[in-house]
Amino acid sequence: MNQLPANLIKGTIGELLVQLRLLQYNVQASAPLKDSGNDLIAIRGDIFKAIQVKTTKDRPQIPLDRKYHILAYVRLKYDEDELLLDSSDVFLIKKEILERSDFNWKDLD
């Protein structure tokens, strides 16, 4: 079997964690068939949102040049080498908030 690169594993874990958290709130989310720059398409009732997922231990780079509605910032937590999914943070941030000059990552804490 082919090895998976560490960054691909980390990104996939982040996307799956976002899908699980959204499902807790009756939001269905799935990856599009083709990679068009959006990681997930989320649906609740008759509302559809494109989601860009960034998974990191630190502050993510904000992709403002891409089209999406929501940035899902996943901050993974570890105990030494063990990933602690239940302690990891998922932040959903509207793109228009990211674009504001007064947006501050420290406000998430």
N, C-alpha and C positions, 0 to 999 in steps of 0.2 A: 504494500500500500504506500502511496506517496505521502511524504511528510507534509504537514500543514505549517506554514510559517507562523511564528508567534503573534505577529500583528494581525494576521487573518483570524486566528483563534480569539484574540482579545476583541476584535471588532464584531465577530459573530456572537460571542457571549453577550456583548452590549446590546446588540439588536434583539436577541432572544429575551434578555431581561426586560427590555422596553416592551416587547410584545406581551410578556407575562403580566407586567404591571398594568398595562392598558387593559388587558382582559379582566383584571380585578374590577375595573370601572365600566364594564360592558362595552368596551371599545375593541372591535376586531382590527387587527393590524397584520399585514402580510407584506412580504417583499414582492416588488413588481417582477414580472417575467423577465424583463430586460433591465439592465443597469442604466437608468437614465439620469443618474445623479441623485435620486431619492432612494433612501434605504428602505423605507416602509411607507405604505399607504394605509391610513387609519380610517375606519368607518364607524360611526355611531348614528343610528337612525338614518337621516338623509344628509348627514354632514360628512364630507370627505376632506382629509388633510394629508398633505405630503410631509413626511418627516425625514429629516437628516439626522443620523445618529453619529455622535462622536464619543468614543470610549477611551478614557485615559485615567491616569492617576493624578495628573495635573490639569491645569486649565487648558481647554481645547483651543485649537485654531478655529476661528469663526469663518465659515465659508459664505461670505455675504454676496459673492458673485453668482451663486447658484439659486435656482428657484425652489423654494420649499416654504411651508407655512410655519413649521415648528422645528426647533433644534432640540433633540433629546440628548442631553449631556449626561453620560454615565460615568460616575466616578467610582472605580472599583476599589474595594478595600481588601487588604491582605493581612494575614497573621503569618509573618515570615513568608513562606512560599505557598501557603494555602489561601486560595481565593474564598472570601467570605461573601457569598451572594446576598444573604439576608442583611448584611451590614452595608452593602454597596448602595450608593445614592443614584437616583434617577431624577433629573431635573428636566421639565418640559418648558421651553422658553419660546414665546412667539418671536418670529423673525423681526417684526417691527420694534420689539423691545430691545433686541440685540443691536439694532441700528441706531438707537437713541444715544446721544452723547453722554447722558448721565448714567448709562448702564455700567454696573460695577460687579465683577465676579464675586467680590467679597460679600455682597448682599445675599448671595445664595446660602452662605453659612449661617 
